[in-house]
Amino acid sequence: MKAYVFPGQGAQFPGMGKHLYDSMPQAKELFEKANDILGFRITDLMFEGSDDDLKQTKVTQPAIFLHSVILAKTLENFAPEMVAGHSLGEFSALVASGALSFEDGLRLVAKRAMAMQKACELNPSTMAAVLALPDEKVEEICKSIQDEIVVAANYNCPGQIVISGSEKGIDAACEKMLAAGAKRALKLKVGGAFHSPFMEPARAELAEAIKTTDFKSPVCPIYQNVDAKPQTSPDNIKANLVVQLTAPVRWTQIVENMLADGATEFTELGPGSVLQGLIKKVNRDAVTNGAQ
């Protein structure tokens, strides 16, 4: 079975999507529609902007979403049998599978980006990558940090977990992770503690927008971040999407479940190839490829 996967924040690069705009009338039309919806020319920033331009939250998330979704819409013989997306990529997967319209997906992503930015400004917080410790040990250490919030945020692949929390909590957790035998425990250059309780204000704000947006049954199952299970019910999809910002991304489990359900090939649509690498670390025999 053919599975399509969609990357999240961090995959952006200067010039992203320009070849699509220049070579495909359908892509150009969608990009221009996006400029109108967003109220600024995101295409100028994507095609000609610097790394710093693309790191602005209001630009990063819509840019990655647009690159991924427009790739899917212009891909020959695009017929997904299962889809998934990493964090932000879940919105790309929902549009690509027909659960959300292009316009509604973009509006939700823009709202999500601004809500997350506001939540980051309310409470300074951060994230760190932990390498070469079992999931259970990482979870145990997170729970052991007293008087601070620290949680597992991204289960990316076996031996690679990202944790989220307060600045003090993450510093303390990193020390304990290294003492417990972690190969590395590195703080990340991010705006805040994504997929943690620190995102509660953003979750509440986005929940209202999700509730009033029209969702349809997708053409194939979408394996969602929150429970890693295949979903086709619009009500279930919406409920999972609402809690996604404060819940961990279960990417390892998503890949395992897709393989168990018959995935024979994973195609990553969007900037970069991070997900292909993570899939190979979950199962070295998995067949992966990508389109940018």
C-alpha positions as CSV (number, residue, x, y, z in Angstrom):
1,M,0.0,0.0,0.0
2,K,1.2,3.5,-0.9
3,A,1.7,5.8,2.1
4,Y,2.3,9.6,1.9
5,V,3.9,11.5,4.8
6,F,4.2,15.2,5.3
7,P,7.0,17.0,7.3
8,G,6.6,19.5,10.1
9,Q,8.4,22.7,11.2
10,G,12.1,22.9,10.6
11,A,12.1,21.5,7.1
12,Q,11.9,25.0,5.4
13,F,14.7,26.3,3.1
14,P,15.1,29.5,1.0
15,G,13.7,29.0,-2.5
16,M,11.3,26.3,-1.5
17,G,8.4,25.7,-3.9
18,K,9.7,28.1,-6.6
19,H,10.1,25.4,-9.2
20,L,6.5,24.4,-8.7
21,Y,5.3,28.0,-9.1
22,D,7.4,28.5,-12.3
23,S,6.6,25.3,-14.0
24,M,3.0,24.5,-13.2
25,P,0.0,26.8,-13.8
26,Q,-2.1,24.9,-11.2
27,A,0.7,25.4,-8.6
28,K,1.0,29.2,-9.4
29,E,-2.8,29.6,-9.0
30,L,-2.8,27.9,-5.6
31,F,0.2,30.0,-4.4
32,E,-1.5,33.2,-5.5
33,K,-4.7,32.1,-3.8
34,A,-2.6,31.6,-0.6
35,N,-1.2,35.1,-0.9
36,D,-4.7,36.5,-1.0
37,I,-5.9,34.4,2.0
38,L,-2.9,35.2,4.2
39,G,-2.9,38.9,3.3
40,F,0.8,39.1,2.5
41,R,2.9,37.6,-0.3
42,I,4.3,34.5,1.3
43,T,5.6,33.5,-2.1
44,D,8.2,36.4,-2.0
45,L,9.5,35.1,1.4
46,M,9.5,31.5,0.3
47,F,11.2,32.1,-3.1
48,E,13.5,35.0,-2.2
49,G,13.6,35.3,1.5
50,S,16.5,34.4,3.8
51,D,16.7,31.7,6.5
52,D,15.8,34.3,9.1
53,D,12.7,35.4,7.0
54,L,11.5,31.8,6.9
55,K,12.0,31.3,10.6
56,Q,9.2,33.7,11.4
57,T,6.4,31.6,12.8
58,K,3.7,33.2,10.7
59,V,5.8,32.3,7.6
60,T,7.3,28.9,8.5
61,Q,4.2,26.9,9.1
62,P,2.1,28.2,6.1
63,A,5.2,27.9,3.9
64,I,5.8,24.2,4.7
65,F,2.1,23.5,4.4
66,L,1.9,25.1,1.0
67,H,4.9,23.4,-0.3
68,S,3.6,20.0,0.8
69,V,0.0,20.4,-0.3
70,I,0.8,21.9,-3.7
71,L,3.2,19.0,-4.3
72,A,0.4,16.6,-3.6
73,K,-2.1,18.4,-5.8
74,T,0.3,18.6,-8.8
75,L,1.8,15.1,-8.4
76,E,0.9,12.7,-11.2
77,N,-1.2,9.7,-10.2
78,F,-1.5,10.9,-6.6
79,A,-3.7,8.2,-5.0
80,P,-2.9,7.8,-1.3
81,E,-3.9,4.6,0.5
82,M,-2.8,6.0,3.9
83,V,-1.4,9.3,5.0
84,A,0.3,10.9,8.1
85,G,2.0,14.1,9.0
86,H,4.5,15.1,11.7
87,S,2.9,17.8,13.9
88,L,2.2,20.7,11.4
89,G,2.4,18.1,8.6
90,E,-0.9,16.6,9.9
91,F,-2.7,19.5,8.4
92,S,-1.0,18.9,5.0
93,A,-2.1,15.3,5.2
94,L,-5.7,16.2,6.0
95,V,-5.8,18.5,2.9
96,A,-4.0,16.0,0.7
97,S,-6.5,13.2,1.7
98,G,-9.6,15.4,1.1
99,A,-10.6,15.8,4.8
100,L,-10.0,19.6,4.6
101,S,-10.2,22.1,1.7
102,F,-7.1,23.9,0.7
103,E,-8.5,27.2,1.9
104,D,-9.7,25.9,5.2
105,G,-6.4,24.1,5.8
106,L,-4.4,27.2,5.2
107,R,-6.5,29.3,7.4
108,L,-6.2,26.8,10.3
109,V,-2.4,26.6,9.8
110,A,-2.1,30.4,9.8
111,K,-4.2,30.6,13.0
112,R,-2.2,27.8,14.6
113,A,1.1,29.5,13.9
114,M,0.0,32.8,15.5
115,A,-1.6,31.0,18.5
116,M,1.6,29.1,19.1
117,Q,3.7,32.3,18.8
118,K,1.5,34.0,21.5
119,A,1.7,30.9,23.8
120,C,5.5,31.0,23.5
121,E,5.6,34.7,24.5
122,L,3.3,34.1,27.5
123,N,5.6,31.5,29.1
124,P,9.3,31.2,28.1
125,S,10.0,27.5,27.6
126,T,12.0,25.2,25.3
127,M,12.7,21.7,24.0
128,A,15.7,19.3,23.9
129,A,16.6,16.2,21.8
130,V,17.5,13.1,23.8
131,L,19.5,10.4,22.0
132,A,20.0,6.7,22.8
133,L,17.8,6.3,25.9
134,P,14.7,4.0,26.0
135,D,11.4,5.8,25.8
136,E,10.5,4.5,29.3
137,K,13.6,6.0,30.9
138,V,13.0,9.4,29.2
139,E,9.5,9.4,30.5
140,E,10.6,8.4,34.0
141,I,13.2,11.2,34.1
142,C,10.6,13.8,32.9
143,K,8.3,12.8,35.7
144,S,11.1,13.0,38.3
145,I,11.8,16.8,37.7
146,Q,10.1,18.4,40.6
147,D,8.2,21.8,40.6
148,E,8.8,22.1,36.8
149,I,6.9,20.9,33.7
150,V,8.9,18.5,31.5
151,V,7.2,16.0,29.1
152,A,8.1,13.8,26.2
153,A,6.9,15.8,23.1
154,N,8.1,13.9,20.0
155,Y,8.6,10.1,19.8
156,N,10.6,10.4,16.5
157,C,12.2,7.0,16.2
158,P,13.7,4.4,18.6
159,G,16.4,6.2,20.6
160,Q,15.3,9.7,19.6
161,I,12.9,11.6,21.7
162,V,12.3,15.4,22.0
163,I,11.3,16.7,25.4
164,S,9.4,19.9,26.1
165,G,9.2,22.1,29.2
166,S,10.3,25.1,31.2
167,E,13.9,26.4,30.8
168,K,14.9,25.2,34.3
169,G,13.1,21.9,33.9
170,I,14.7,21.1,30.6
171,D,18.2,22.0,31.9
172,A,17.6,19.6,34.9
173,A,16.2,16.9,32.7
174,C,19.2,17.1,30.3
175,E,21.6,16.6,33.1
176,K,19.7,13.6,34.4
177,M,19.4,12.1,30.8
178,L,23.2,12.3,30.3
179,A,23.8,10.8,33.8
180,A,21.4,7.9,32.8
181,G,23.5,7.1,29.7
182,A,22.0,9.3,27.0
183,K,24.4,9.8,24.1
184,R,23.3,13.4,23.8
185,A,20.8,15.7,25.4
186,L,20.8,18.9,23.4
187,K,18.6,22.0,23.8
188,L,17.0,23.0,20.5
189,K,16.7,26.5,19.0
190,V,12.9,26.7,19.2
191,G,10.5,29.4,20.2
192,G,8.9,27.4,23.0
193,A,7.7,24.0,24.4
194,F,5.6,22.6,21.6
195,H,3.4,19.6,22.3
196,S,3.3,20.3,26.0
197,P,1.0,21.9,28.6
198,F,2.7,25.3,27.7
199,M,0.7,25.2,24.5
200,E,-2.7,25.2,26.3
201,P,-3.6,28.8,25.4
202,A,-2.9,27.9,21.7
203,R,-4.9,24.7,21.9
204,A,-7.9,26.6,23.3
205,E,-7.7,29.2,20.6
206,L,-7.3,26.7,17.8
207,A,-10.1,24.5,19.2
208,E,-12.7,27.2,18.4
209,A,-11.5,27.5,14.8
210,I,-11.4,23.7,14.3
211,K,-14.9,23.3,15.7
212,T,-16.4,25.7,13.2
213,T,-14.5,24.3,10.2
214,D,-16.0,21.8,7.8
215,F,-14.3,18.4,7.8
216,K,-15.1,15.6,5.4
217,S,-14.3,11.9,5.4
218,P,-10.8,11.5,3.9
219,V,-10.2,9.3,0.8
220,C,-8.0,7.1,3.0
221,P,-7.1,6.6,6.6
222,I,-5.0,9.3,8.3
223,Y,-2.8,8.1,11.1
224,Q,-2.9,11.0,13.6
225,N,-0.2,12.2,16.0
226,V,-2.2,11.9,19.2
227,D,-3.1,8.2,19.1
228,A,-1.1,6.9,16.0
229,K,-4.3,5.1,14.8
230,P,-5.9,5.2,11.4
231,Q,-8.9,7.6,11.4
232,T,-11.6,8.3,8.8
233,S,-14.4,9.8,11.0
234,P,-14.5,13.6,10.7
235,D,-15.6,13.8,14.4
236,N,-12.6,11.7,15.5
237,I,-10.2,13.6,13.3
238,K,-11.4,17.0,14.7
239,A,-11.2,15.8,18.3
240,N,-7.6,14.5,17.9
241,L,-6.6,17.7,16.1
242,V,-7.8,19.8,19.0
243,V,-5.6,18.1,21.5
244,Q,-2.6,17.7,19.1
245,L,-0.8,20.9,20.4
246,T,-0.6,19.7,24.0
247,A,-0.1,16.0,23.3
248,P,3.1,14.2,22.1
249,V,3.7,13.4,18.4
250,R,3.8,9.5,18.3
251,W,5.7,9.2,15.1
252,T,7.5,5.9,15.9
253,Q,4.1,4.3,16.6
254,I,2.5,5.9,13.5
255,V,5.2,4.3,11.2
256,E,4.9,0.9,13.1
257,N,1.1,1.0,12.7
258,M,1.3,1.9,9.0
259,L,3.7,-0.9,8.3
260,A,1.5,-3.4,10.3
261,D,-1.5,-2.3,8.2
262,G,0.3,-3.0,4.9
263,A,2.3,0.1,3.9
264,T,4.8,-1.0,1.3
265,E,6.2,2.4,0.3
266,F,6.5,5.8,2.0
267,T,6.7,9.0,-0.1
268,E,7.6,12.2,1.7
269,L,6.0,15.3,0.2
270,G,7.5,18.6,1.1
271,P,10.8,20.3,1.9
272,G,13.6,18.1,3.1
273,S,13.8,14.4,3.8
274,V,13.8,14.2,7.6
275,L,10.8,11.8,7.7
276,Q,12.4,9.3,5.3
277,G,15.4,9.1,7.7
278,L,13.1,8.6,10.8
279,I,11.1,5.9,9.0
280,K,14.3,4.0,8.1
281,K,15.3,4.2,11.8
282,V,12.0,2.7,12.8
283,N,12.3,-0.1,10.2
284,R,15.5,-0.3,8.1
285,D,13.7,-2.4,5.4
286,A,11.0,0.3,4.8
287,V,10.9,1.6,1.2
288,T,11.1,5.4,1.2
289,N,11.4,8.2,-1.4
290,G,10.4,11.8,-1.6
291,A,9.4,14.8,-3.8
292,Q,10.4,18.4,-3.2
